[in-house]
Amino acid sequence: MRGDRVEVVVDLGEGTRTYEIEATRAGRSVDVRTGRGLVEVVEVTRGGTPVRTARFMQARVVAVVEHPASDAARAEEIVTLQRAA
């Protein structure tokens, strides 16, 4: 959902840097995957097609913070269909 956001804090040796990946359009969401020494954050469409991908070395990742979309953002995407009388 638009408003989904993930923050990734990465250790650079001299300090940390924070990266933010956000769902940019309605109907898109952000998925976090880990495996093979990588943390992958992917913005995907409703159909599951990846739009943007960010990859980080798992050994350097300090924190991954997921911020789900608020209920207000989800309510904007709900479409109510009415029957014709």
DODO-983241 format. One line per 10 residues: number of its first residue (from 1); their letters; for each residue y, z negated, x negated of C-alpha. Coordinates in pm, whole numbers, plus 50000, padded with zeros to 5 digits. Example, Ala and Ser with C-alpha at 12.3 -4.5 7.8 and 13.67 -1.06 7.14 Angstrom:
1	AS	49550 49220 48770; 49894 49286 48633
This chain:
1	MRGDRVEVVV	50000 50000 50000; 50350 50064 49887; 50467 49746 49721; 50140 49674 49543; 50231 49579 49189; 50046 49471 48875; 50203 49305 48571; 50019 49329 48239; 50130 49103 47951; 50028 49242 47610
11	DLGEGTRTYE	50037 49064 47272; 50215 49277 47011; 50167 49039 46718; 50538 48954 46701; 50562 48856 47065; 50460 48982 47404; 50565 49272 47621; 50528 49298 47999; 50440 49624 48171; 50472 49671 48547
21	IEATRAGRSV	50275 49929 48739; 50374 49973 49106; 50255 50185 49397; 50547 50423 49438; 50477 50579 49779; 50338 50474 50114; 49960 50487 50127; 49912 50439 49754; 49761 50130 49595; 49707 49993 49246
31	DVRTGRGLVE	49356 49923 49113; 49263 49723 48804; 48945 49809 48615; 48802 49650 48303; 48526 49770 48077; 48438 49894 47729; 48720 49698 47569; 48990 49842 47798; 49196 49721 48091; 49289 50018 48307
41	VVEVTRGGTP	49552 50004 48582; 49547 50305 48814; 49778 50406 49100; 49559 50584 49355; 49616 50771 49681; 49442 50686 50008; 49171 50937 49920; 49109 50773 49583; 49274 51038 49366; 49436 50880 49057
51	VRTARFMQAR	49808 50949 49023; 49909 50744 48719; 49697 50551 48470; 49788 50284 48215; 49530 50169 47957; 49549 49859 47738; 49317 49721 47471; 49139 49423 47625; 49173 49214 47307; 49554 49243 47327
61	VVAVVEHPAS	49593 49163 47697; 49723 48810 47755; 49749 48821 48136; 49705 49052 48433; 49898 48943 48742; 49841 49125 49070; 50109 49116 49340; 49974 49252 49670; 50213 49419 49911; 50383 49184 50154
71	DAARAEEIVT	50281 49185 50520; 50617 49345 50606; 50540 49645 50384; 50198 49683 50542; 50349 49666 50892; 50574 49964 50810; 50266 50177 50745; 50090 50093 51071; 50130 50369 51325; 50073 50282 51692
81	LQRAA	49934 50558 51908; 50007 50544 52279; 49815 50723 52551; 50001 50962 52771; 50007 50833 53129
